[in-house]
Amino acid sequence: MKINHAKSTQDEKWGRRRLLHYLLLFYIVTLMIFFLLVKGAMAEPYLPKSETQILAYLPTKLTPLSNRIKKLESRLISYSADNRQMEELQEALLKAYLQQARVAADMRYLSYAQKRLDQWLQKTPDSEKARLLDAQIKQYNHHFDDAIVVLTALLKDYPNNSEAWSLLSNLQLLTGNYVAASASCKQLSLSSNLAELVICQSNIKIRTGLLNEAYTLLSVLLPVIDNMPIEQQLWLVTSLAEITIQQDKKNLAERYLKQAVTLAANNDINDAYLTRVYTDFLIQHSRFKLAFELTKNNKGDAGLMIRSAVLAKKTGDDQLYYDNKAALIQIFDVEKRRQKNRHLRELALFTLLLLDDATAALTIAKQNWLLQKEPEDARILMKSALTVGDHEQIHWVEAAIERTGLIDLRLDKVRLGESII
């Protein structure tokens, strides 16, 4: 048998060439994959469109609580990790962070609290106090379902934790589950004081339209109001104001609102919810100038900034209207880039009142309704549907609200249709 050596040699050359080609192709493809991976891992940072673009709004001033935070942080540094007072100090610091985030409208403090909490849970994952704070931070970040899961597990281990039962009831109310909220409320009778129990029960009665019963229940606390923590005092007086607003008892409602405002001012508390309630009350009675004075200097709460812009336009302050509108555009743009959804209610209100896009506002309000179902959420959902004017959408909204059991006279369609908010 003869072997063709020339052909064999040629085949070997072609084989080596094909191998080199394959190796070169593999090398090029590997470089391309590596380049894409590196580019993804080292994504370019967001660049402002101009030097004047605002990336985020920071508080205009620091509150006295900042000094308390500094003191607590200094004390924590001086204690060893196994000190028995460490947990109490950590709890106090995290609560101070949360309060600072609320009063200064500065969400950076939530990040500080989360970092501290992660370290705490890593060392002692079964800590009762740390797990409760975990639920509170999740609530602040609008992760309501996650917070409920944390609280449910916590209460299996610590069934007498009244603060956890109270928070769970509030979250169930917020998400529109009134039956579950009532059940959680009943658990408070086993471990809480009278004020906590009354607050929990009256919350449910207010939401379900039992206003007279709620008012009678809350009146029990009035003789002992000075012995209650300031936060509970504010809640009590504001709740009485909201009840009387719904009952159309104008003079009594304003008396309670002024009492609450005085309480907040005397204790250096910036209560945005109270201010929104008072502003809406004044708008309802066409007292636009006073409502504008109440809101025009607020730069921390998006809901108040929207009201301020609407009132500025109503009272002829075009400059503040455009300033607030521009600031709000930036705020919502930042949230969009950070993929946060803390302000869907406010975004819906902004889209409806300042962008004049009722259809888009209704879509956002529906998204918000999936997360939270408070009276304010119901009102912006209904007002958006009324502005769109689609009867099918209005019926859908009415059914969605009815399913929760929420009854609020401020949802009256004639009143909402006539109001500028």
N, C-alpha and C positions, 0 to 999 in steps of 0.2 A: 504494500500500500504506500503510495507516494503522498507526502505532505507538502502542501503549497506554503512554503515559509514566507514568501512575499505577502500573500494574502493574510496570513496569521499576524505578521508584523504590522500590516496596515490596520487590521482590526484592533490590535492592542493600542495603536496610536489614537484611533477614533474613540476607543474606550477610555483612554486617559483624558482625552479632550472633553468627552461628555462628563467625566467625573469632575474635571476642573470647572466646567460650566455649572454643574450642579452645586459644587462647593461655593462658587462665586455667587450664584443665585441665593443660596442659603445664607451667605454672609450679608448680602444686600437686604434680604427680607428681615433678618435678625436685627440689622441696624435700624431699619424702618420701624419695627415693633418697639425697639428700645427707645427710639426718638419719640414715638407717640406716647409711650408710657411716661417718659420723663416730662414731656410737655403737659400731660394730664396731671402728673403729681406736682408739677411746678407751674400751675396755672397762673396766668398774669393777674395781678390784683385789679379790683375795680378802679377805674380812673374817672374822676369827675369830668363832666363835659366842659366845665369852665372853672376858673378860679373862684367865682362867686357862688358856685353850687354848694348848698348846705347838705352835709352828709348825715348829721344827726343833731338834735337839739339837746343841749345839756342844761341842767337847772341854773337859774340866774343867781341863786345864792344857796349856800349850805345852811342847813337847819341845825339847831343846837344838838340834835341827835348825833351828828357827826362826831362831836367831842366824846359822846358816850361810847361810840364805836371804837374810837382811838384808845380810850381807857380800857375797854374790855379786851382789845387786841393786846395791849401791853401786859395786862394781867395774865392772859393766856400764855404769853411767852415765858413768864416767870414761874409757871407751874410745870412740874414734870408730868409725863404722859399718864402715869398711874395715880396721880393725885385725885382724891375723891371729889374735889371741887371742880375738876376739869369739865365734867359733863354739864354741870350747872352753868359754868361760864360759857361753854360752847352754845348751850341753848339760849342764853341771854344774848350772845353776839348774833346768832342767826336771826332771832326775833327782831333785834335792832336793825339788821340789814333789811329785813322784810318791811319793817315800818318806814325805814328811810326810803326804800323804793317806792312806797305808796305815797308818802307825804311830799316827796321831792319829784315824783314822776320820773325817777332816774332808774332805769332797768339794769344799769350796771351792777347795782347792789344785789340784784337777783343772781347774777353770775358769781359774785363774791360768796353769797350764801350757798350756792350750789357747790362751789369748789370746797368750801369748808365741810359741807354735809357729806360729800363723797368721801373725804378723808375719814370722817367720823364713822360712816357706815362700813367702810373698809375694815376698820379696827374692831368695831362692835356692831355687827349687822343686826343683832336682835334688840338693840337699844330701843326702849319704848319712846323716849323723847325724840330720838333721831328719826324714827319712822313717822312719827306724827309731823315733824317738821318737813319730812320728805313729801308728805301729802299736801302740806300747806304751800310748799314751793311749786308743786305740780298744779295746784289750784291757781296760783298767781300766773303761771305760764299758760293757763287755759287748757291744761291736759287733765280735764275733769274725769274722764273714765279711768285714767291711770291712777288718779288720786283716790277714787272710790275703791279701786282694787287694793291699794296700799292700806286704806283704812279698814276695809273688810278683813284683811289678813291680820292687821294689828289688833282689832277688837276680838278676834278669836283667841288671841294670846292674853289680852288685857281687857276683859269684858266690862270692867268698871271705870274705864277711862272716859269721863264725861265730856272732856274737850274733844275727843275723837268722835263720840256720838253726835255732839253738836255740829262739828264740821261735816260729818257724813250727812246729817239731815239737811244742812245748808246746800251741799253739793247736789243732793237728790232734788231739792226744791229748784235749784238753778237749772238742772237738766230736765225739769218738768215731770219728775216721778213723785207725785204728792203722796201716793199710798205708801211707798217706801220711806219717804220723809217722815210721815206720821208714825210709822213703826219705829224708826230710829228715835224719834222724839219720846216715845213711851219708855224707851230704855233709860232716858235721862232721869226719870223719876226714881230710879234705883240708886243713883250715885251723885246727883247734882244738887245745887242749891236752888232756892225758889226762883231767883232771877233767871237763871239759865233755862229752867223748865218753862217759865212763862214766855220768855223770848221765843223759844222753839215752837211752842204751841200757837202763839199769836202769829208767827210768820206764816204758818199754814193757813190759818183762818183769814188773814189778809189776802193771800193769793187766791183763795177759793170764794171770796166775796162775802164771808161772814164778818162784816165790818163791825157791827154792833157788839158781837161776842168778843172780837179782838180788842175793841176799845175798852170794854168792861174788864177784860183780863189784864190789859196793860195798866189800867188805872190803879190796880192793886199795888203796882210798884212805885207810883208817884210819891207816896209818903216816905219812902225809903230811898229816893233817888240819890240823895247826897252821899249815901253809903256805898253806892255802886261805882265800879271803875268808870273812868271818863268815857271810854269807848261804849260801854253799855248805856250810859246816860244819853250820849248823842244818838245812839240807835233808838232808844225809847222815845225821845222827843221827836225825832224825824219820823218814826213810824206813826205816832199820833198825828203828826202833820199830814202824812200821806192818807191816813184814814179819813180825816176831816176834809181833805181836798176832794176825795172821791164822793164824800157825802154832801159836797157843795156848801160846806160851812166855812165860807170865805174868811170871816173875821177870826174865828177860832184857829183855822189853819195857819193864817199869817202870824198869830200869836205864838204858836208852836214853832214856826219856822224862825222867827226872830229869836226865840229862846235858844234854839239849837245853834244858830249863828253866833250868839253871844257865848255859849258854852265853848264852841270851837275856837273863837278868837281868844277867850280868856286862857285857854290851854294850848295856844299856839299850834292848833291843828288845822291843816288844810284839807277839809273834807269835800272832795270833788263831787261825791254823790249828793250830799246835802245841797251844794251850790246848784247842781243840775235840777234838783227837785224845786228849789226856790225860783230859779230862772224860769222853768216851765210854768210854774204857778203864775208868775208875773206876766208871762207872755199870754197865758190863757185869759188873763183879765186886761189885755191890751196895754199893759204898763211897760212899754218898750224901753223908754229911757232909763228907768230904774233897773230893768233887766240888763241893759247894756252896761251900766255902771258896775253891775255885779260881776260881769264876765270879761270886760275889755282888757284887763291886765293879766288875765290867765294865759300862761304859755305852757302849762304842763299837762293838761287834760285835753285830749283831742275832741271829746264831746263838747266841752265848754268852748274850745276854740271855734268849733263849727257854729255854735249858738252865737258867739261873739261876732263872727263874720256876718251871719244873717242879720243880726241886730244892727251892726255897723251900716250895712246897706240900707236897712229900714230907717235909720236915724240920720243918714247922710254922711257918714264917715267913710268915704270911698277908700282913703288910704289904708285904714285898718282892715277894711274888707279885702283889698288886694294883698296886703301883707299876710293876713291870716290864711288866705287861700293858697298863696305861694308856700307858706310854711307847712301847711297840711299836705300839699302835694309832695313835698320833700319827705315828710314823716311817713306817708304811706308808701312812697318809693323805697325808702330804707327798709321798711317791713317786708316789702315784696322781695327785695334782694336778699334779705336774711331769711326768707321763707318762714316768717312768723305770721300768726293769725290772731294776735291778741286783740286787734281792733276791727274785726269784721263789722260789728254793729256800727261803729263810727264811720267806717269806710262806706257802708251803705247809706248812712245819713249824709255824708259828704257828697257822694255821687248823686243823691237825690236833690239836695238843696243847693249845692254850689256848682255842680257840673250839669244840673238839669237833665239827667239821664235816668228817668224813672225805671225803664226796662232793665238797665244794668244794675240799678240799685235794688230792684226786686230780686234779681238773681243772687246778689251778694247777701241780701237779707235772708234768703232761703238757706244759703250755705251757713250763715251764722246761726239760724234756728236749729240746725242739726247739732250744733255745739252747746248752745245755751238758750234757755227759754224763760228769761226774766221779763217782767212787764215792759221794760224799755225795749227789749228785743221784739216783743209782740207789737209794740206801737210802731216801730220803724218798718216791720214786715207789713202791717196793715196799711200804713200811710203810703208805702211804695205801691202796693196793689191798688189802692184807691186812686193814686196819681196816674198809674198806667191806664186805669179805667176799664180793664178787662174783667167782665163779670165772672168768668170761669176762674180766673186767678183769685179774685176776691173770695169766692166760695171755697177755694182750696185753702186760703189763709184762714178763713173762719173755721173750717174743719180742723186744721192743724192746731189752732189755738184751743179749740173746744176739747180735743183729745187729751190735753194736759189737765183740764179742769180749771184753768186760769180764768178768773172773773175780775175784770178791772174796768171801772166805768170810764176811765180815760181812753179806752178803746172804742168809745162811741164814734161811729163813722162820720156823723155830722160834725162833731167837735174836731176830729182829726182832719177832716176835709177843710175846715175853716182856719185851722191853726197854721201859723208859719213854721212851726216845728213839728 
